[in-house]
Amino acid sequence: MTHSNIRVPEVLTHEDWPLSAAQSLWENVRQVHALEHATIWVLSEQTQIHLGGASTDRGFFVYGQVDSGDLLRAAHQALRRINQGEERLAVHPRCGTNLSVGMLLTAAMSLGVGLFLPRRPLPQLLGAVAAAFTAAQIAGELGAMAQRHLTTSIPRNLEIVGVKTLTDWLGRRSHFVEVSYISR
């Protein structure tokens, strides 16, 4: 059917809806995020290096001093290990999810303190300190839970394409581990 130069499919499936596309994109990023964490774990087992990363649906960036060949081998090993049952590799304690959960928790608890404690300065201050301390104590475990259930997913249909070395405008090197998806 054509109307005003816009083609409308005769039969719409769930895959035609924007929400399905967003869900698919989110699931892809979750899988890559898990592979990013697993790769950082594998590299950390081999040497004491401090690396950072960021995931997209097409792969992940690794920031820090690492050889691209070592990174490629670690990514392949990480993918194999995570798919052989080492699902703990999908969760990393230095993940930004943990920081986000901690900040959200601190903000929510501080807001609660502000609403429910007397409006005098000392109770508000003590309540804010208690809220921040409590949030710091539980943020790690809640962050790990958020990673397991929201921001990572075991990469069952990924394959590694390769590693590209990049240089930003300040001359800093990073690497991009490119992935593709296997149809099942």
JOWO-V353430 format. One record per pair of residues at least 12 apart in sequence whose C-alpha atoms are under 7 Angstrom apart, sorted by the first residue. I is the first residue (numbers start at 1). GAP is how many residues later the second one is. If there is no record, write none. Layout:
i-><I I>
gap-><GAP GAP>
This chain:
i-><25 28 29 29 29 30 30 30 31 31 31 31 32 32 32 32 32 32 33 33 34 34 34 34 34 34 35 35 35 35 36 36 37 37 37 37 38 38 38 39 39 39 41 42 42 43 50 51 51 52 58 58 58 59 59 59 59 60 60 60 61 61 61 61 62 62 62 63 63 64 68 72 72 76 83 90 91 91 91 97 97 98 98 98 98 101 101 102 102 102 105 106 106 106 109 110 110 113 113 157 157 158 158 158 158 159 159 159 159 160 160 160 161 161 161 162 162 163 163 163 163 164 164>
gap-><32 29 26 27 28 121 122 123 121 122 123 124 23 24 25 27 28 123 22 119 56 57 118 119 120 121 43 44 55 120 17 24 52 53 54 55 40 51 52 35 36 39 48 32 36 31 14 12 13 12 120 121 122 117 118 119 120 116 117 118 113 114 115 116 112 113 114 111 112 110 95 90 91 84 73 62 53 56 57 46 50 41 42 45 46 38 42 33 34 37 30 25 26 29 22 18 21 14 15 24 25 21 22 23 24 20 21 22 23 18 19 20 17 18 19 15 16 12 13 14 15 12 13>
